[in-house]
Amino acid sequence: MCQSDYGIEMATFWDLLYENRTIDIPFYVELAKKSFHPVLELGCGTGRVLIPIAKEDVSIIGRPFA
């Protein structure tokens, strides 16, 4: 795979597969709250996990792989 294989298209596809999966979100939110800030989420895609963390007033930076 080349770097372009990890673009927004892949992130959108991933979100379609996992759009109804929310059971893991509380785990990541609590982990982020206990971490040093700002939190860096590598490979955040379209923000399925990043957005709920940010809504909890945690300083977070996202970096998609694209």
N, CA, C and O atoms as a Tinker XYZ file with bonds, in Angstrom:
   264  protein
     1  N      0.839000   -1.190000    0.000000    73     2
     2  CA     0.000000    0.000000    0.000000    64     1     3
     3  C      0.871000    1.236000    0.000000    63     2     4     5
     4  O      1.930000    1.269000    0.628000    81     3
     5  N      0.426000    2.228000   -0.694000    73     3     6
     6  CA     1.145000    3.489000   -0.677000    64     5     7
     7  C      0.418000    4.465000    0.236000    63     6     8     9
     8  O     -0.689000    4.190000    0.700000    81     7
     9  N      1.040000    5.592000    0.485000    73     7    10
    10  CA     0.463000    6.557000    1.431000    64     9    11
    11  C     -0.928000    7.013000    0.989000    63    10    12    13
    12  O     -1.785000    7.255000    1.838000    81    11
    13  N     -1.170000    7.134000   -0.302000    73    11    14
    14  CA    -2.466000    7.609000   -0.768000    64    13    15
    15  C     -3.599000    6.632000   -0.463000    63    14    16    17
    16  O     -4.767000    7.016000   -0.512000    81    15
    17  N     -3.276000    5.379000   -0.149000    73    15    18
    18  CA    -4.301000    4.402000    0.199000    64    17    19
    19  C     -4.955000    4.701000    1.543000    63    18    20    21
    20  O     -5.971000    4.092000    1.877000    81    19
    21  N     -4.401000    5.618000    2.312000    73    19    22
    22  CA    -4.926000    5.945000    3.626000    64    21    23
    23  C     -5.593000    7.311000    3.650000    63    22    24    25
    24  O     -5.558000    7.986000    4.679000    81    23
    25  N     -6.188000    7.733000    2.567000    73    23    26
    26  CA    -6.816000    9.041000    2.469000    64    25    27
    27  C     -8.188000    9.081000    3.106000    63    26    28    29
    28  O     -8.611000    8.143000    3.783000    81    27
    29  N     -8.873000   10.186000    2.875000    73    27    30
    30  CA   -10.198000   10.401000    3.462000    64    29    31
    31  C    -11.187000    9.344000    2.988000    63    30    32    33
    32  O    -12.148000    9.036000    3.693000    81    31
    33  N    -10.962000    8.784000    1.801000    73    31    34
    34  CA   -11.858000    7.738000    1.319000    64    33    35
    35  C    -11.839000    6.539000    2.270000    63    34    36    37
    36  O    -12.885000    5.979000    2.597000    81    35
    37  N    -10.652000    6.157000    2.702000    73    35    38
    38  CA   -10.538000    5.031000    3.632000    64    37    39
    39  C    -11.165000    5.375000    4.978000    63    38    40    41
    40  O    -11.829000    4.534000    5.584000    81    39
    41  N    -10.963000    6.593000    5.446000    73    39    42
    42  CA   -11.550000    7.010000    6.721000    64    41    43
    43  C    -13.070000    6.987000    6.642000    63    42    44    45
    44  O    -13.736000    6.562000    7.586000    81    43
    45  N    -13.617000    7.439000    5.532000    73    43    46
    46  CA   -15.068000    7.432000    5.358000    64    45    47
    47  C    -15.589000    5.996000    5.323000    63    46    48    49
    48  O    -16.610000    5.692000    5.939000    81    47
    49  N    -14.895000    5.117000    4.609000    73    47    50
    50  CA   -15.275000    3.708000    4.551000    64    49    51
    51  C    -15.233000    3.092000    5.944000    63    50    52    53
    52  O    -16.142000    2.362000    6.337000    81    51
    53  N    -14.181000    3.389000    6.678000    73    51    54
    54  CA   -14.030000    2.874000    8.037000    64    53    55
    55  C    -15.196000    3.322000    8.913000    63    54    56    57
    56  O    -15.753000    2.527000    9.670000    81    55
    57  N    -15.559000    4.594000    8.808000    73    55    58
    58  CA   -16.672000    5.107000    9.606000    64    57    59
    59  C    -17.992000    4.442000    9.228000    63    58    60    61
    60  O    -18.845000    4.235000   10.091000    81    59
    61  N    -18.171000    4.109000    7.968000    73    59    62
    62  CA   -19.388000    3.404000    7.572000    64    61    63
    63  C    -19.462000    2.029000    8.240000    63    62    64    65
    64  O    -20.538000    1.575000    8.630000    81    63
    65  N    -18.320000    1.384000    8.365000    73    63    66
    66  CA   -18.285000    0.073000    9.017000    64    65    67
    67  C    -18.549000    0.180000   10.515000    63    66    68    69
    68  O    -19.162000   -0.708000   11.107000    81    67
    69  N    -18.085000    1.269000   11.125000    73    67    70
    70  CA   -18.135000    1.393000   12.580000    64    69    71
    71  C    -19.036000    2.523000   13.080000    63    70    72    73
    72  O    -18.930000    2.926000   14.238000    81    71
    73  N    -19.922000    3.039000   12.220000    73    71    74
    74  CA   -20.736000    4.186000   12.616000    64    73    75
    75  C    -21.638000    3.895000   13.815000    63    74    76    77
    76  O    -21.945000    4.810000   14.580000    81    75
    77  N    -22.055000    2.682000   13.992000    73    75    78
    78  CA   -22.925000    2.337000   15.119000    64    77    79
    79  C    -22.159000    1.836000   16.331000    63    78    80    81
    80  O    -22.763000    1.532000   17.360000    81    79
    81  N    -20.856000    1.745000   16.228000    73    79    82
    82  CA   -20.042000    1.266000   17.343000    64    81    83
    83  C    -19.701000    2.446000   18.252000    63    82    84    85
    84  O    -18.934000    3.332000   17.877000    81    83
    85  N    -20.268000    2.443000   19.419000    73    83    86
    86  CA   -20.002000    3.511000   20.378000    64    85    87
    87  C    -19.547000    2.970000   21.730000    63    86    88    89
    88  O    -19.204000    3.739000   22.629000    81    87
    89  N    -19.546000    1.659000   21.869000    73    87    90
    90  CA   -19.217000    1.050000   23.151000    64    89    91
    91  C    -17.799000    1.391000   23.610000    63    90    92    93
    92  O    -17.525000    1.394000   24.810000    81    91
    93  N    -16.896000    1.679000   22.668000    73    91    94
    94  CA   -15.512000    1.975000   23.012000    64    93    95
    95  C    -15.268000    3.450000   23.334000    63    94    96    97
    96  O    -14.221000    3.790000   23.887000    81    95
    97  N    -16.199000    4.316000   23.005000    73    95    98
    98  CA   -16.000000    5.760000   23.177000    64    97    99
    99  C    -15.763000    6.145000   24.638000    63    98   100   101
   100  O    -14.819000    6.889000   24.903000    81    99
   101  N    -16.567000    5.680000   25.604000    73    99   102
   102  CA   -16.307000    6.063000   27.001000    64   101   103
   103  C    -14.902000    5.684000   27.478000    63   102   104   105
   104  O    -14.288000    6.425000   28.246000    81   103
   105  N    -14.396000    4.544000   27.030000    73   103   106
   106  CA   -13.044000    4.138000   27.403000    64   105   107
   107  C    -12.025000    5.171000   26.936000    63   106   108   109
   108  O    -11.168000    5.594000   27.712000    81   107
   109  N    -12.114000    5.575000   25.679000    73   107   110
   110  CA   -11.153000    6.539000   25.132000    64   109   111
   111  C    -11.316000    7.922000   25.745000    63   110   112   113
   112  O    -10.329000    8.631000   25.945000    81   111
   113  N    -12.545000    8.310000   26.044000    73   111   114
   114  CA   -12.778000    9.610000   26.685000    64   113   115
   115  C    -12.129000    9.636000   28.063000    63   114   116   117
   116  O    -11.438000   10.598000   28.399000    81   115
   117  N    -12.338000    8.605000   28.859000    73   115   118
   118  CA   -11.751000    8.554000   30.203000    64   117   119
   119  C    -10.229000    8.480000   30.141000    63   118   120   121
   120  O     -9.545000    9.108000   30.949000    81   119
   121  N     -9.704000    7.734000   29.206000    73   119   122
   122  CA    -8.250000    7.657000   29.033000    64   121   123
   123  C     -7.676000    9.021000   28.675000    63   122   124   125
   124  O     -6.632000    9.415000   29.196000    81   123
   125  N     -8.352000    9.736000   27.794000    73   123   126
   126  CA    -7.887000   11.064000   27.392000    64   125   127
   127  C     -7.939000   12.046000   28.561000    63   126   128   129
   128  O     -7.045000   12.879000   28.708000    81   127
   129  N     -8.967000   11.955000   29.385000    73   127   130
   130  CA    -9.089000   12.838000   30.546000    64   129   131
   131  C     -7.940000   12.640000   31.533000    63   130   132   133
   132  O     -7.527000   13.588000   32.202000    81   131
   133  N     -7.425000   11.414000   31.628000    73   131   134
   134  CA    -6.346000   11.100000   32.566000    64   133   135
   135  C     -4.963000   11.348000   31.984000    63   134   136   137
   136  O     -3.967000   11.251000   32.701000    81   135
   137  N     -4.886000   11.662000   30.708000    73   135   138
   138  CA    -3.602000   11.816000   30.014000    64   137   139
   139  C     -3.091000   13.239000   30.099000    63   138   140   141
   140  O     -3.804000   14.156000   30.508000    81   139
   141  N     -1.827000   13.404000   29.697000    73   139   142
   142  CA    -1.270000   14.745000   29.559000    64   141   143
   143  C     -1.947000   15.431000   28.378000    63   142   144   145
   144  O     -2.287000   14.791000   27.383000    81   143
   145  N     -2.138000   16.730000   28.501000    73   143   146
   146  CA    -2.809000   17.477000   27.437000    64   145   147
   147  C     -1.824000   18.409000   26.758000    63   146   148   149
   148  O     -0.919000   18.921000   27.418000    81   147
   149  N     -1.967000   18.644000   25.478000    73   147   150
   150  CA    -3.013000   18.125000   24.623000    64   149   151
   151  C     -2.771000   16.668000   24.258000    63   150   152   153
   152  O     -1.631000   16.205000   24.205000    81   151
   153  N     -3.855000   15.961000   24.010000    73   151   154
   154  CA    -3.813000   14.577000   23.563000    64   153   155
   155  C     -3.636000   14.592000   22.045000    63   154   156   157
   156  O     -4.223000   15.428000   21.357000    81   155
   157  N     -2.838000   13.680000   21.530000    73   155   158
   158  CA    -2.658000   13.541000   20.086000    64   157   159
   159  C     -3.262000   12.218000   19.654000    63   158   160   161
   160  O     -2.867000   11.157000   20.139000    81   159
   161  N     -4.219000   12.283000   18.742000    73   159   162
   162  CA    -4.776000   11.056000   18.177000    64   161   163
   163  C     -4.264000   10.913000   16.753000    63   162   164   165
   164  O     -4.654000   11.657000   15.853000    81   163
   165  N     -3.394000    9.953000   16.574000    73   163   166
   166  CA    -2.874000    9.663000   15.238000    64   165   167
   167  C     -3.854000    8.765000   14.501000    63   166   168   169
   168  O     -4.393000    7.817000   15.072000    81   167
   169  N     -4.077000    9.066000   13.245000    73   167   170
   170  CA    -5.014000    8.269000   12.460000    64   169   171
   171  C     -6.449000    8.503000   12.867000    63   170   172   173
   172  O     -7.241000    7.562000   12.930000    81   171
   173  N     -6.796000    9.758000   13.148000    73   171   174
   174  CA    -8.131000   10.067000   13.662000    64   173   175
   175  C     -9.224000    9.956000   12.614000    63   174   176   177
   176  O    -10.408000    9.974000   12.950000    81   175
   177  N     -8.845000    9.841000   11.353000    73   175   178
   178  CA    -9.852000    9.697000   10.300000    64   177   179
   179  C    -10.824000   10.855000   10.294000    63   178   180   181
   180  O    -10.416000   12.013000   10.198000    81   179
   181  N    -12.107000   10.552000   10.394000    73   179   182
   182  CA   -13.129000   11.601000   10.370000    64   181   183
   183  C    -13.560000   12.030000   11.768000    63   182   184   185
   184  O    -14.489000   12.825000   11.909000    81   183
   185  N    -12.902000   11.516000   12.798000    73   183   186
   186  CA   -13.150000   11.998000   14.155000    64   185   187
   187  C    -14.138000   11.201000   14.972000    63   186   188   189
   188  O    -14.713000   11.742000   15.916000    81   187
   189  N    -14.364000    9.940000   14.655000    73   187   190
   190  CA   -15.326000    9.124000   15.401000    64   189   191
   191  C    -15.018000    9.100000   16.889000    63   190   192   193
   192  O    -15.937000    9.116000   17.708000    81   191
   193  N    -13.736000    9.061000   17.256000    73   191   194
   194  CA   -13.333000    9.059000   18.661000    64   193   195
   195  C    -12.916000   10.463000   19.105000    63   194   196   197
   196  O    -13.187000   10.862000   20.238000    81   195
   197  N    -12.271000   11.197000   18.232000    73   195   198
   198  CA   -11.749000   12.523000   18.565000    64   197   199
   199  C    -12.858000   13.505000   18.973000    63   198   200   201
   200  O    -12.706000   14.240000   19.949000    81   199
   201  N    -13.945000   13.517000   18.244000    73   199   202
   202  CA   -15.018000   14.487000   18.516000    64   201   203
   203  C    -15.637000   14.291000   19.901000    63   202   204   205
   204  O    -15.800000   15.273000   20.625000    81   203
   205  N    -15.988000   13.064000   20.298000    73   203   206
   206  CA   -16.516000   12.906000   21.667000    64   205   207
   207  C    -15.521000   13.312000   22.752000    63   206   208   209
   208  O    -15.921000   13.820000   23.801000    81   207
   209  N    -14.237000   13.095000   22.509000    73   207   210
   210  CA   -13.223000   13.525000   23.479000    64   209   211
   211  C    -13.198000   15.046000   23.564000    63   210   212   213
   212  O    -13.172000   15.607000   24.659000    81   211
   213  N    -13.206000   15.713000   22.422000    73   211   214
   214  CA   -13.192000   17.181000   22.398000    64   213   215
   215  C    -14.439000   17.762000   23.066000    63   214   216   217
   216  O    -14.365000   18.808000   23.710000    81   215
   217  N    -15.571000   17.098000   22.918000    73   215   218
   218  CA   -16.810000   17.574000   23.538000    64   217   219
   219  C    -16.760000   17.516000   25.056000    63   218   220   221
   220  O    -17.576000   18.145000   25.730000    81   219
   221  N    -15.810000   16.768000   25.597000    73   219   222
   222  CA   -15.620000   16.689000   27.046000    64   221   223
   223  C    -14.584000   17.706000   27.533000    63   222   224   225
   224  O    -14.057000   17.578000   28.638000    81   223
   225  N    -14.297000   18.704000   26.717000    73   223   226
   226  CA   -13.351000   19.781000   27.026000    64   225   227
   227  C    -11.928000   19.297000   27.257000    63   226   228   229
   228  O    -11.181000   19.882000   28.042000    81   227
   229  N    -11.560000   18.227000   26.569000    73   227   230
   230  CA   -10.192000   17.741000   26.582000    64   229   231
   231  C     -9.483000   18.352000   25.376000    63   230   232   233
   232  O     -9.987000   18.285000   24.255000    81   231
   233  N     -8.338000   18.933000   25.603000    73   231   234
   234  CA    -7.568000   19.503000   24.511000    64   233   235
   235  C     -6.983000   18.352000   23.696000    63   234   236   237
   236  O     -6.179000   17.571000   24.205000    81   235
   237  N     -7.390000   18.251000   22.432000    73   235   238
   238  CA    -6.968000   17.120000   21.589000    64   237   239
   239  C     -6.641000   17.598000   20.185000    63   238   240   241
   240  O     -7.298000   18.485000   19.640000    81   239
   241  N     -5.620000   16.994000   19.619000    73   239   242
   242  CA    -5.174000   17.297000   18.265000    64   241   243
   243  C     -5.287000   16.013000   17.466000    63   242   244   245
   244  O     -4.840000   14.961000   17.924000    81   243
   245  N     -5.874000   16.078000   16.284000    73   243   246
   246  CA    -6.005000   14.896000   15.441000    64   245   247
   247  C     -5.129000   14.995000   14.219000    63   246   248   249
   248  O     -4.975000   16.062000   13.625000    81   247
   249  N     -4.561000   13.877000   13.856000    73   247   250
   250  CA    -3.707000   13.810000   12.663000    64   249   251
   251  C     -4.099000   12.582000   11.860000    63   250   252   253
   252  O     -3.729000   11.462000   12.214000    81   251
   253  N     -4.857000   12.786000   10.764000    73   251   254
   254  CA    -5.150000   11.641000    9.902000    64   253   255
   255  C     -3.882000   11.199000    9.180000    63   254   256   257
   256  O     -2.930000   11.972000    9.068000    81   255
   257  N     -3.864000    9.988000    8.701000    73   255   258
   258  CA    -2.686000    9.470000    8.001000    64   257   259
   259  C     -2.559000    9.984000    6.582000    63   258   260   261
   260  O     -1.510000    9.808000    5.962000    81   259
   261  N     -3.579000   10.605000    6.055000    73   259   262
   262  CA    -3.538000   11.057000    4.655000    64   261   263
   263  C     -2.558000   12.170000    4.448000    63   262   264
   264  O     -2.406000   12.658000    3.328000    81   263
